[in-house]
Amino acid sequence: MRDEDAAWREQREQAVAGRAAALEADRAAEARQASALLGGFVGQALEHGLTPSPLSARALNGRATYRTRVKGWYLKSDRSVAVGEDGEYYILSVPSSLRARFTGADLSPSRPRLIVGAGGGDGEPIPLKQLLDRRLEAGSRWP
């Protein structure tokens, strides 16, 4: 009986590991596609004369805004996500920090997704391509 239980557990662990590997492969492929869209956007934005501006990040609690060293273009009017001039995708939420008030917040690129806001509880999910197209169409009139 113990051998059967051990075999069943091992089989289940292998199935879980296989599913996790497949999910990671899917997310990596999605990130590559999204990165290609972001890189194309940067080129188009520069062609259209859209200059990158310094990005700011909002504290997770929403009470403070911090400057950053990253330049780029906001993709949503609430300034919660952006693409940097380096073609990286940034989620502009950072932990509250007294140090960041004086020196600025450090931003790290996030893994881009083809659907912005997918899996999140706030806001409506929207395709990345649609956000990028909207931003290009708005030109310098972006909020």
C-alpha positions as MATLAB code, in Angstrom:
seq = 'MRDEDAAWREQREQAVAGRAAALEADRAAEARQASALLGGFVGQALEHGLTPSPLSARALNGRATYRTRVKGWYLKSDRSVAVGEDGEYYILSVPSSLRARFTGADLSPSRPRLIVGAGGGDGEPIPLKQLLDRRLEAGSRWP';
ca = [
       0.000    0.000    0.000;
       2.852    2.382    0.841;
       4.505    1.690   -2.503;
       1.285    2.603   -4.299;
       0.966    5.829   -2.288;
       4.570    6.770   -2.980;
       4.166    6.036   -6.688;
       0.979    8.107   -6.807;
       2.681   11.044   -5.024;
       5.658   10.888   -7.366;
       3.387   10.810  -10.403;
       1.424   13.783   -9.075;
       4.622   15.755   -8.375;
       5.832   15.077  -11.917;
       2.502   16.239  -13.349;
       2.617   19.437  -11.294;
       6.225   20.100  -12.322;
       5.341   19.494  -15.974;
       2.399   21.869  -15.776;
       4.556   24.544  -14.095;
       7.211   24.185  -16.814;
       4.584   24.508  -19.558;
       3.096   27.583  -17.900;
       6.540   29.194  -17.616;
       7.245   28.451  -21.284;
       3.925   30.056  -22.266;
       4.668   33.156  -20.182;
       8.173   33.445  -21.655;
       6.755   33.257  -25.194;
       4.138   35.872  -24.304;
       6.847   38.140  -22.858;
       8.892   37.842  -26.062;
       5.875   38.870  -28.164;
       5.078   41.773  -25.847;
       8.732   42.896  -25.858;
       8.670   42.982  -29.647;
       5.572   45.209  -29.518;
       7.267   47.524  -27.010;
      10.416   47.775  -29.107;
       8.330   48.610  -32.176;
       6.479   51.262  -30.202;
       9.710   52.990  -29.156;
      10.813   53.228  -32.781;
       7.421   54.537  -33.914;
       7.207   57.020  -31.054;
      10.573   58.495  -31.964;
       9.590   58.599  -35.664;
       6.423   60.503  -34.707;
       8.474   62.991  -32.724;
       7.237   61.872  -29.310;
      10.003   62.610  -26.869;
      10.330   60.462  -23.765;
       9.717   62.235  -20.483;
      10.933   61.459  -16.970;
       8.647   58.881  -15.381;
       7.351   59.076  -11.856;
       6.172   56.204   -9.690;
       3.381   56.164   -7.145;
       3.667   54.632   -3.703;
       1.649   51.469   -3.259;
      -0.574   53.267   -0.756;
      -1.210   56.023   -3.313;
      -0.146   58.833   -0.986;
       3.200   59.805   -2.511;
       4.723   60.156   -5.951;
       8.437   59.727   -6.533;
      10.630   60.729   -9.428;
      12.681   58.033  -11.122;
      15.767   57.922  -13.337;
      13.799   56.296  -16.164;
      12.536   58.194  -19.196;
       9.722   56.907  -21.343;
       6.057   57.165  -22.247;
       3.055   56.548  -19.994;
       0.651   54.049  -21.542;
      -2.382   54.615  -19.323;
      -3.872   57.956  -18.372;
      -3.558   57.069  -14.671;
       0.216   56.802  -15.216;
       0.369   53.317  -13.727;
       2.311   51.655  -16.556;
       4.871   52.895  -19.044;
       7.379   51.863  -21.646;
      10.897   53.171  -21.158;
      13.044   54.589  -23.916;
      14.999   51.355  -23.475;
      11.929   49.385  -24.659;
      11.306   47.894  -21.219;
       7.883   47.673  -19.567;
       7.458   49.374  -16.197;
       4.715   49.081  -13.605;
       4.921   52.392  -11.792;
       4.084   51.295   -8.254;
       6.755   51.192   -5.584;
       6.849   50.713   -1.813;
       6.630   53.885    0.273;
      10.066   55.170    1.150;
      11.442   58.210    2.915;
      14.697   57.739    1.032;
      12.861   57.774   -2.319;
      11.396   61.185   -1.467;
      14.906   62.621   -1.606;
      16.802   60.406   -4.042;
      14.004   59.100   -6.263;
      12.565   55.630   -6.585;
      14.405   52.778   -8.228;
      12.425   51.090  -10.978;
      13.021   47.627  -12.323;
      11.491   46.465  -15.596;
       8.596   44.072  -15.306;
       7.857   41.092  -17.496;
       5.447   42.423  -20.133;
       2.169   40.716  -20.888;
       0.053   40.892  -24.012;
      -2.961   41.788  -21.874;
      -2.245   44.619  -19.426;
      -4.061   44.054  -16.153;
      -4.743   40.369  -16.800;
      -5.179   38.592  -13.504;
      -5.365   41.842  -11.562;
      -8.315   42.812   -9.464;
      -8.357   46.509  -10.259;
      -9.055   48.117  -13.585;
     -10.086   46.509  -16.799;
      -7.725   44.248  -18.733;
      -6.707   45.757  -22.074;
      -4.524   44.416  -24.881;
      -1.014   45.887  -24.878;
      -1.239   46.557  -28.627;
      -4.357   48.658  -28.077;
      -2.627   50.716  -25.371;
       0.390   51.298  -27.588;
      -1.780   52.316  -30.553;
      -3.802   54.713  -28.387;
      -0.627   56.298  -27.088;
       0.756   56.822  -30.591;
      -2.542   58.276  -31.821;
      -2.694   60.728  -28.907;
       0.706   62.181  -29.797;
       1.809   64.940  -27.452;
      -1.757   65.434  -26.136;
      -1.375   62.549  -23.686;
      -2.490   63.321  -20.116;
];
